Amino acid sequence: MVNLDAPLGANDTTPKLLLQQASMRGEHPAFRAKYLGIWQTWSWREMVDEIRSLTCGLAALGVVRGDLIAIIGSNRPQLYWTFDAIQALGAVPVPLYADSVADEMRYVLKHAEVKMAICEDQEQIDKILSIREDLPLLKDLVYLDPRGLRHYDQPFLHAMEAVQTTGRTYDQEHSEFFASQIADGKGSDICIVVYTSGTTGDPKGVLLNFDNLLKSARSVAELEAIDENEEMLAYLPLAWVGDHFFSVALQHVCGFTVNCPESADTVTLDLKEIGPTCFLSPPAIFENFLTQIRIRMEDSGRLKRKLFGYFVGVASRCGIDILEGRTVALKDRLLHMLGNILIFGPLKDNLGLSRTRFAYTGGAPLGEEVFNFYRSIGLNLKQLYGQTESSAYVCIQRDGDVKPDTVGPPCPGVDLKITDDGEIIYKSPGNFVGYFKNDEATAETLDSEGWVHTGDAGIIDDDGHLKVIDRAKDVGQLEDGTLFAPQFIENKLKFFPFIREAVVHGADRDFVACFVNIDLEAVSNWAEREGISYTNYTDLASRDQIYGLIKDCIEQVNRGLAQDSALRGSQIGRFLLLHKELDADDGELTRTRKVRRRIIADRFSPLIDALYSDAEHVSFESQVTFEDGRKGMLKADLKIRDAKTFGDENASERQAA
């Protein structure tokens, strides 16, 4: 096991840790990947051999220290190895989201001044070829999967296998090159440029060095007792800092096994086969799991539904206390044990989480109701708080001290405070070096004393836990001065399986209104049981029965808000169901599914105006992007409905039409 108390010392870069892991546990599995239904395994020693040939091959192509190299694709071992190969040469990887359209890639590739792009397959190569004339500094393209590329004869295209073949020859001629290049690296070197999701504008390139990531990873490994025996499933975007922290930095520190699914479509099946001991997911995945659970329960027999409802009630009463080791009445403990045999255990096994010691969620807040559900059935789900600018390292919930409405206390070595205007700021070992080619933005975010200004609003409770309220710029007030925190309300709405996405409005208005995206799978399943026929998403979302279904969900949220004196006035008064799903390809969401409020407010402004009028419907036309990249216009006549609000006798109520 790695000595986590020791200073980084000679092993202050990921390539150096790679060599250390290979010498300590050479035959231990480093990566697994599923291909054509069969799991393939690479040991740490085999991984070093692959990376050595790739490093030398890249050197033969002219990659030198300081070059920026793009990595584009899904979770394949070979693409993870390119991080080590690029860094071994002193060059810097720039991962991009694989589902980005060509125009989004153009901005990052041009801004980062990349010299080479390493791509997974033909799809990614084609995207770059379509914009290559705008990228004069891009000299070479390397591809992993040759399918579909047989007749591509451009001299700047190189198969990764051919690059490695060249690299083996180069290695024979320069036998000391690989080791000497790694030895030249140091902890203060920039190791990666991670571009932000661009929620409010163009993405910014965050410069992180090895010290940022590895010191943070060592602290998490020690705090959580993560070791070489863990199994991780790597299925999140390579361009997300959370995946890089766990699947690269933490893996190199601890020496555990990273498993790559066969494809994005097989993640849930592969998750069951691997049974990871450590699992990281953004909130949307846990929300989707819960939606799937509820759909299956609705489709099951009457007895199973009754058993599920009963034991979920038992879990909500005592499950979290049992998980955290608190005293629980014997009857409840026995009932929970029975529930684990009949319901909770099979449920976790079906999700692939039966062996999971630690499950983490981060990147955005997870609604309290969803969070409590998983913990009540015995899944040790904990929330992380961090940013790309902190190497994902600011706060983490501790075992036995987990609150559903906080993200835990600061991590070891992190200083945290709230400014006078309510903004969260921190100093972290993971503090970024700066934004690439953007000194002005760096100065705005990282002040002269080393504090990073997050742009998030929050409070620190009496136990030292951080509670994130919302993005500071999004928190506002209604016309009467009532606190308006849109993300808080949206998370409550997304607890319901029928609601996939919600966007609430209300700043400087006299009441709160919202857009809702229905969850097509959950709502269509409900519609089928109710005998409701429909043709497509737009048709289903326009049905009065669906409006009634969503209205009931909203009014349940309103009842909950009514119990909080500070939020009672922010109950939802009117709503509409959008005729299309909010989509990252249309610029309405980031690639990590964060709402781009400014774009939505501008694009859907006629709908917002209609919500705050007496209109009962509004005609609207919007542009949509189809799966093949074509764009078209979608017209719809949207209904607007009132929702009932609750409170004392002076509170206003709107009865549905």
C-alpha positions in Angstrom: 0.0 0.0 0.0 1.2 3.5 -0.8 2.5 5.4 2.2 0.0 8.3 2.2 1.8 10.1 5.0 5.0 10.5 3.0 5.6 13.7 1.0 5.3 13.5 -2.7 9.0 13.8 -3.0 10.4 12.0 -6.0 6.9 10.8 -7.0 5.4 14.2 -7.6 3.9 13.5 -11.1 1.5 11.0 -12.3 4.1 9.4 -14.7 6.4 8.9 -11.8 3.6 7.3 -9.7 2.9 5.1 -12.7 6.4 3.7 -12.6 6.1 3.3 -8.8 2.8 1.4 -9.0 4.3 -0.9 -11.7 7.3 -1.7 -9.5 5.2 -2.3 -6.4 2.2 -4.2 -7.9 3.2 -5.0 -11.5 0.7 -7.8 -11.9 -2.2 -6.1 -10.2 -5.0 -5.1 -12.6 -4.8 -1.4 -13.5 -7.5 -1.3 -16.2 -10.3 -3.5 -17.5 -12.4 -2.8 -20.5 -15.3 -4.7 -22.1 -15.0 -5.4 -25.8 -17.5 -7.5 -27.7 -18.9 -8.7 -24.4 -15.6 -9.8 -23.0 -13.7 -8.1 -20.2 -10.0 -7.5 -21.0 -7.4 -6.7 -18.4 -4.1 -4.8 -18.3 -1.8 -5.0 -15.3 0.2 -2.0 -14.1 3.3 -3.5 -15.8 1.4 -4.0 -19.1 0.0 -0.5 -18.8 3.6 0.9 -18.5 4.6 -0.9 -21.6 1.7 0.5 -23.6 2.4 4.0 -22.3 6.1 3.7 -23.0 5.6 2.9 -26.7 3.0 5.6 -27.0 5.2 8.2 -25.4 8.1 7.4 -27.7 5.8 7.4 -30.7 4.4 10.8 -29.8 8.0 12.1 -29.5 8.8 10.7 -32.9 5.9 12.7 -34.3 7.4 15.9 -32.8 5.6 16.3 -29.5 7.8 18.3 -27.1 7.6 19.8 -23.7 5.0 22.5 -23.4 2.8 21.4 -26.4 -0.9 21.2 -25.7 -2.5 18.0 -27.0 -6.3 17.4 -27.2 -7.9 14.1 -26.1 -11.4 13.4 -27.4 -13.4 10.3 -26.9 -15.2 8.1 -24.4 -13.8 6.0 -21.5 -11.3 3.8 -23.2 -8.1 2.6 -21.4 -6.0 3.7 -24.3 -7.3 7.3 -24.0 -6.6 7.3 -20.2 -3.0 6.1 -21.1 -2.6 9.1 -23.3 -2.7 11.4 -20.3 0.5 9.7 -18.9 2.2 9.6 -22.3 1.6 13.3 -23.0 2.6 14.2 -19.4 5.7 12.0 -19.6 7.0 14.3 -22.4 6.2 17.4 -20.4 3.4 18.2 -22.8 -0.1 19.1 -21.5 -3.4 17.2 -22.2 -6.6 19.1 -22.9 -9.6 16.7 -22.7 -12.7 17.6 -24.6 -16.3 16.4 -24.2 -16.9 13.6 -26.7 -20.5 14.7 -27.3 -19.5 18.3 -28.2 -20.5 19.4 -31.6 -17.8 20.7 -34.0 -18.4 24.4 -33.2 -17.9 23.8 -29.5 -14.7 21.9 -30.2 -13.5 24.7 -32.5 -13.5 27.2 -29.6 -11.5 25.0 -27.2 -9.0 23.7 -29.8 -8.3 27.2 -31.1 -8.1 28.8 -27.7 -5.8 26.1 -26.3 -3.6 26.3 -29.4 -3.4 22.5 -29.6 -0.7 21.0 -31.8 -2.2 17.5 -31.9 -5.6 15.8 -31.2 -5.9 12.2 -30.1 -9.3 10.9 -31.0 -11.3 7.8 -30.3 -12.9 7.1 -33.7 -14.1 8.3 -37.0 -16.8 10.5 -35.5 -14.3 12.6 -33.6 -11.9 12.7 -36.6 -14.7 13.9 -38.9 -15.7 16.7 -36.5 -12.1 18.0 -36.4 -11.7 17.7 -40.2 -14.8 19.8 -40.6 -13.2 22.7 -38.7 -9.5 22.1 -39.4 -9.1 25.1 -41.7 -9.8 27.3 -38.6 -7.0 25.5 -36.6 -3.7 26.4 -38.3 -1.6 25.2 -35.3 -3.1 21.7 -35.4 -0.6 19.5 -37.2 -1.5 15.9 -36.5 -4.5 13.7 -35.7 -4.2 10.3 -34.0 -7.1 7.8 -33.9 -7.7 4.8 -31.7 -10.4 2.9 -33.6 -9.7 2.5 -37.3 -13.2 1.5 -38.3 -14.5 3.7 -41.1 -11.1 5.3 -41.6 -9.5 2.9 -44.1 -9.9 5.3 -47.1 -8.8 8.4 -45.1 -5.3 9.0 -46.6 -4.3 12.4 -45.3 -0.7 12.4 -44.2 -1.4 14.0 -40.9 -3.7 11.1 -39.8 -2.0 8.4 -37.7 -3.4 5.2 -36.2 -2.5 4.9 -32.5 -1.3 1.3 -33.2 1.1 2.7 -35.8 2.3 5.4 -33.5 3.1 2.8 -30.9 4.9 0.6 -33.4 7.0 3.6 -34.3 7.5 4.3 -30.6 8.9 0.8 -30.0 11.5 1.4 -32.6 12.3 4.8 -31.2 12.5 3.3 -27.7 15.1 0.7 -28.9 17.2 3.5 -30.4 16.8 5.8 -27.3 16.5 3.4 -24.4 16.9 6.0 -21.7 14.5 8.5 -23.3 11.3 7.4 -21.5 12.8 7.3 -18.0 14.7 10.5 -18.4 11.7 12.4 -19.7 9.6 11.3 -16.7 12.5 12.3 -14.4 12.5 15.8 -15.8 8.9 16.4 -14.6 8.1 18.1 -11.3 5.1 18.7 -9.2 4.8 22.4 -10.1 4.5 21.6 -13.8 1.1 22.2 -15.5 -0.3 18.7 -15.9 -3.7 19.4 -17.5 -5.9 22.1 -18.9 -9.6 21.5 -18.0 -12.1 23.7 -19.6 -15.1 24.8 -17.6 -18.6 23.9 -18.7 -19.3 27.5 -19.8 -22.5 28.0 -17.9 -22.5 31.8 -18.3 -20.2 32.2 -21.4 -17.3 30.8 -23.2 -15.5 28.0 -21.3 -12.3 29.0 -19.5 -9.2 26.8 -19.5 -8.3 25.9 -15.9 -4.6 25.3 -15.4 -3.9 22.6 -12.8 -0.4 21.3 -11.8 0.5 17.9 -10.5 0.8 19.2 -6.9 -2.8 20.4 -7.1 -4.2 17.0 -8.1 -1.9 14.6 -6.3 -1.8 16.3 -2.9 -5.6 16.5 -3.0 -5.9 12.9 -4.1 -3.6 11.7 -1.3 -5.7 13.6 1.3 -8.9 12.0 0.0 -7.3 8.5 0.0 -6.2 8.9 3.6 -9.5 10.4 4.8 -11.6 7.8 3.1 -9.3 4.8 3.5 -9.2 4.2 -0.2 -6.6 1.6 -1.3 -5.4 -0.6 -4.1 -8.3 -3.0 -3.6 -11.0 -0.7 -4.9 -12.9 -1.2 -8.1 -14.0 2.0 -10.0 -16.2 2.3 -13.0 -15.0 5.0 -15.4 -18.0 6.2 -17.4 -18.1 10.0 -16.9 -16.6 12.4 -19.4 -12.9 12.6 -19.6 -13.2 16.4 -19.7 -14.9 16.5 -16.3 -12.4 17.2 -13.5 -14.3 14.8 -11.2 -13.5 11.9 -13.5 -9.9 12.9 -13.8 -9.5 13.2 -10.0 -10.9 9.7 -9.4 -9.9 7.8 -12.5 -6.4 9.2 -13.0 -5.0 11.1 -9.9 -6.6 8.9 -7.2 -5.9 5.7 -9.2 -2.2 6.6 -9.5 -1.9 7.4 -5.8 -3.7 4.3 -4.6 -3.1 1.7 -7.3 -6.7 0.5 -7.7 -8.4 -0.9 -10.8 -10.3 1.3 -13.2 -13.0 -0.4 -15.3 -14.3 1.0 -18.6 -17.7 0.0 -20.0 -18.2 -1.3 -23.5 -20.2 1.8 -24.4 -22.4 4.5 -23.0 -25.4 2.3 -23.8 -24.1 -0.6 -21.7 -23.0 1.3 -18.5 -25.9 0.1 -16.4 -25.2 -3.6 -17.4 -21.5 -3.3 -17.0 -22.0 -1.6 -13.6 -23.8 -4.7 -12.4 -21.0 -7.0 -13.6 -18.2 -5.0 -12.0 -19.9 -4.2 -8.7 -17.6 -1.2 -7.9 -16.5 -0.6 -4.4 -16.2 3.1 -5.0 -18.7 4.9 -7.2 -18.8 8.5 -8.4 -21.8 10.1 -10.1 -23.4 13.5 -10.8 -26.9 14.0 -9.3 -28.6 13.3 -12.6 -27.5 9.6 -12.5 -28.9 9.0 -9.0 -32.1 10.8 -10.0 -32.4 8.6 -13.1 -31.8 5.5 -11.0 -34.6 6.5 -8.7 -36.9 7.2 -11.7 -36.1 3.7 -13.0 -36.8 2.1 -9.6 -40.2 3.8 -9.5 -41.1 2.8 -13.0 -40.3 -0.8 -12.3 -42.4 -0.6 -9.1 -45.4 0.8 -10.9 -45.1 -2.0 -13.4 -44.8 -4.7 -10.7 -47.5 -6.7 -9.0 -49.7 -5.4 -6.2 -48.0 -7.4 -3.5 -44.5 -6.2 -4.5 -45.7 -2.6 -4.6 -47.1 -2.9 -1.1 -44.0 -4.5 0.2 -41.8 -1.8 -1.4 -43.9 1.0 0.0 -44.0 -0.5 3.5 -40.2 -1.2 3.7 -39.3 2.2 2.2 -41.4 3.7 5.0 -39.4 1.6 7.5 -36.1 2.8 5.8 -37.2 6.4 5.9 -37.9 6.1 9.6 -34.7 4.4 10.8 -32.4 3.5 7.8 -30.1 6.5 8.1 -29.7 6.0 11.8 -28.7 2.4 11.2 -26.2 3.4 8.5 -24.6 6.0 10.8 -24.4 3.6 13.8 -26.9 5.3 16.0 -29.2 3.6 18.5 -32.4 2.2 16.9 -35.3 0.4 18.5 -34.9 -3.4 18.1 -38.2 -3.7 16.2 -37.1 -1.2 13.6 -33.7 -2.7 13.3 -35.2 -6.2 12.7 -37.7 -4.7 10.2 -34.9 -2.9 8.3 -32.9 -6.2 8.2 -36.0 -7.9 6.7 -36.4 -5.1 4.3 -32.7 -5.5 3.3 -33.3 -9.1 2.5 -36.5 -8.6 0.6 -36.1 -5.2 -1.0 -33.0 -3.1 -0.4 -30.4 -5.8 -1.0 -31.9 -6.9 -4.3 -32.4 -3.3 -5.3 -28.8 -2.4 -4.7 -27.6 -5.5 -6.5 -29.8 -4.7 -9.5 -28.2 -1.2 -9.6 -24.7 -2.8 -9.3 -24.0 -1.1 -6.0 -24.2 -4.0 -3.6 -20.4 -3.9 -3.0 -20.1 -0.2 -2.9 -18.4 1.1 0.3 -18.4 4.7 -0.8 -20.7 6.4 -3.3 -20.1 10.0 -4.1 -22.1 12.7 -5.9 -20.9 16.1 -6.9 -20.9 18.7 -9.7 -24.3 20.0 -8.6 -26.6 19.8 -5.6 -28.6 16.6 -5.1 -32.1 17.0 -3.7 -32.5 16.0 0.0 -35.3 13.6 -0.8 -33.2 11.6 -3.3 -30.2 11.7 -1.1 -32.0 10.5 1.9 -33.7 7.6 -0.1 -30.3 6.1 -1.0 -28.8 6.4 2.5 -32.0 5.0 4.1 -31.6 1.8 2.1 -28.0 1.4 3.2 -26.0 3.0 0.4 -23.2 5.1 1.9 -23.9 8.0 -0.4 -21.9 11.2 0.4 -21.7 14.6 -1.2 -18.6 16.3 -2.5 -18.1 20.0 -3.2 -15.5 21.3 -5.4 -14.8 23.1 -8.6 -12.6 22.6 -11.6 -10.6 25.5 -10.1 -10.0 23.5 -6.8 -9.2 20.1 -8.5 -12.6 19.1 -7.2 -11.3 19.3 -3.7 -13.0 21.6 -1.2 -15.6 19.7 1.0 -16.5 16.1 1.6 -19.0 14.5 4.0 -17.5 12.3 6.7 -18.8 8.9 7.7 -21.1 9.2 10.7 -21.5 13.0 10.2 -23.6 13.3 7.1 -26.3 15.9 6.7 -28.6 15.9 3.7 -28.7 19.7 3.2 -24.9 20.2 3.4 -21.8 19.1 1.6 -19.8 18.4 4.7 -17.0 20.3 6.4 -13.8 21.4 4.6 -11.4 18.8 3.4 -8.0 18.6 5.2 -5.8 21.5 4.3 -8.8 23.6 3.1 -9.7 27.0 4.5 -13.3 28.0 3.9 -15.3 31.1 4.7 -18.3 33.1 3.6 -17.9 36.7 2.5 -20.1 39.6 3.8 -22.2 39.3 0.7 -22.7 35.5 1.2 -20.2 34.2 -1.4 -18.3 31.0 -0.6 -14.5 31.4 -0.9 -11.7 28.9 -0.2 -8.0 28.2 -0.1 -7.3 24.6 -1.1 -4.2 22.4 -1.9 -6.0 22.0 -5.2 -6.1 25.7 -6.0 -5.6 26.2 -9.7 -2.7 28.1 -11.1 -4.8 30.4 -13.3 -7.0 30.5 -16.4 -5.2 29.9 -19.7 -4.6 33.1 -21.6 -7.0 35.0 -19.3 -5.2 37.0 -16.6 -8.3 39.2 -16.1 -10.6 36.3 -15.2 -7.8 34.8 -13.1 -7.6 38.0 -11.0 -11.3 38.1 -10.6 -11.5 34.5 -9.3 -8.1 34.0 -7.5 -7.3 37.0 -5.3 -3.9 38.2 -4.2 -4.2 36.4 -0.9 -4.9 33.0 -2.5 -8.7 32.9 -2.0 -10.7 31.4 -4.8 -14.1 33.2 -5.2 -16.6 30.5 -6.2 -19.6 32.5 -7.3 -21.7 30.2 -5.1 -23.8 31.5 -2.2 -23.8 29.5 1.0 -23.6 29.4 4.7 -21.5 27.5 7.3 -23.7 25.9 10.0 -22.9 25.5 13.7 -21.1 22.2 13.1 -18.8 23.7 10.4 -20.6 22.1 7.5 -21.1 24.0 4.3 -24.5 24.5 2.9 -24.6 25.6 -0.8 -27.7 27.6 -1.5 -27.3 28.4 -5.2 -25.1 30.3 -7.6 -24.7 33.7 -6.0 -25.8 35.6 -9.2 -29.0 33.4 -9.4 -30.1 34.0 -5.8 -32.5 36.9 -5.7 -35.7 38.2 -4.2 -39.3 38.3 -5.3 -41.0 41.7 -5.5 -42.0 41.5 -1.9 -38.5 40.7 -0.6 -39.0 36.9 -0.3 -35.8 34.9 -0.8 -35.7 33.3 -4.3 -33.2 30.4 -4.7 -34.1 28.8 -8.1 -31.8 25.8 -7.9 -33.2 24.8 -4.4 -36.7 24.8 -5.8 -35.7 22.9 -9.0 -34.0 20.2 -7.0 -37.2 19.6 -5.1 -39.1 19.3 -8.4 -36.7 16.9 -9.8 -37.2 14.5 -7.0 -40.4 13.4 -8.8 -39.8 10.7 -11.5 -42.1 12.5 -13.9 -39.9 15.7 -14.0 -36.6 15.5 -15.8 -35.7 19.1 -15.7 -37.1 22.3 -14.3 -36.3 26.0 -14.7 -37.9 28.4 -12.3 -38.3 32.2 -12.7 -39.2 34.8 -10.1 -36.4 37.3 -9.5 -38.1 40.7 -9.0 -41.5 39.3 -9.9 -44.5 39.0 -7.7 -44.6 35.2 -7.7 -42.6 32.1 -8.9 -43.3 30.4 -12.2 -41.6 27.5 -13.9 -40.8 25.5 -17.1 -40.9 21.8 -16.8 -39.4 19.1 -19.0 -41.2 15.8 -18.4 -39.2 12.6 -18.1 -40.3 10.9 -21.3 -39.7 7.3 -20.0 -41.5 7.8 -16.7 -44.4 9.8 -18.1 -44.9 7.5 -21.2 -44.9 4.5 -18.8 -47.6 6.2 -16.7 -49.5 7.2 -19.9 -49.5 3.6 -21.1 -51.0 2.4 -17.8 -53.7 5.1 -18.1 -54.5 4.2 -21.7 -53.3 7.5 -23.1 -52.0 7.3 -26.6 -49.6 9.9 -28.1 -47.3 10.3 -31.0 -44.1 12.0 -29.7 -42.7 14.1 -26.8 -44.4 17.3 -27.9 -47.8 15.6 -28.1 -47.4 13.8 -24.8 -46.3 17.0 -23.0 -49.4 18.9 -24.3 -52.0 16.4 -22.8 -54.3 17.7 -20.0 -53.7 14.5 -18.1 -50.0 15.1 -18.0 -50.5 18.7 -16.9 -52.6 17.3 -14.1 -49.8 14.9 -13.2 -47.2 17.6 -13.0 -49.5 20.0 -11.3 -49.8 17.5 -8.4 -46.0 17.2 -8.2 -45.7 21.0 -8.1 -48.3 21.4 -5.4 -46.5 18.8 -3.2 -43.4 20.9 -3.5 -45.5 24.0 -2.6 -46.7 22.3 0.6 -43.2 21.6 1.6 -42.1 25.2 0.9 -45.1 26.5 2.9 -43.5 24.9 6.0 -40.5 27.2 5.7 -41.3 30.8 6.7 -38.3 32.1 4.7 -39.4 30.3 1.5 -43.2 30.3 1.9 -43.6 33.2 -0.5 -41.6 31.4 -3.3 -44.1 28.7 -4.0 -44.8 28.1 -7.7 -47.9 29.9 -8.9 -47.9 29.1 -12.7 -46.2 26.6 -14.9 -46.0 25.2 -18.4 -44.6 22.0 -19.9 -42.0 22.7 -22.6 -42.6 21.2 -26.0 -39.0 20.0 -26.3 -36.3 18.7 -24.0 -33.6 21.1 -23.0 -30.5 20.0 -24.8 -26.8 20.7 -24.7 -26.7 20.5 -28.5 -29.0 23.5 -28.5 -26.9 25.4 -26.0 -29.6 25.2 -23.3 -27.6 22.9 -21.0 -23.9 22.5 -20.5 -22.3 19.1 -21.3 -22.6 18.3 -17.6 -26.3 19.1 -17.7 -26.2 22.4 -15.9 -28.9 24.9 -16.9 -27.7 27.9 -18.9 -30.1 30.3 -17.4 -29.1 33.3 -19.5 -29.6 31.5 -22.8 -32.9 30.0 -21.7 -34.2 33.4 -20.4 -33.3 35.0 -23.8 -34.5 32.1 -26.0 -37.7 31.5 -24.2 -38.5 35.1 -23.2 -42.0 35.0 -24.9 -42.9 32.0 -22.7 -41.7 33.7 -19.5 -43.8 36.8 -20.4 -46.8 34.6 -21.0 -46.4 32.9 -17.5 -46.6 36.4 -16.0 -49.7 37.3 -17.9 -53.3 36.1 -17.8 -52.7 33.9 -20.9 -53.8 30.3 -20.8 -51.7 29.3 -23.8 -48.9 30.6 -26.0 -47.8 29.8 -29.4 -44.0 29.3 -29.8 -41.5 28.3 -32.3 -37.9 27.2 -31.4 -34.9 25.7 -33.1 -33.9 22.1 -32.4 -30.9 20.0 -33.2 -31.5 16.5 -34.5 -29.3 13.5 -33.7 -27.6 13.7 -37.1 -26.6 17.4 -36.5 -29.3 18.9 -38.7 -31.3 21.8 -37.3 -35.0 22.5 -37.7 -37.8 24.5 -36.3 -40.4 23.1 -33.9 -43.8 24.9 -33.5 -46.1 24.2 -30.6 -49.1 25.7 -28.8 -48.2 25.5 -25.1 -50.7 25.5 -22.3 -50.2 27.5 -19.1 -51.7 26.3 -15.8 -52.0 27.6 -12.3 -50.8 25.7 -9.3 -52.2 26.0 -5.8 -50.1 27.6 -3.1 -50.4 27.1 0.6 -49.9 29.2 3.7 -51.9 31.1 6.3 -55.1 32.9 5.6 -53.3 35.9 4.2 -51.4 33.7 1.7 -52.6 33.9 -1.9 -54.0 30.8 -3.6 -54.4 30.1 -7.2 -56.8 27.3 -8.1 -56.0 25.4 -11.3 -58.3 26.3 -14.2 
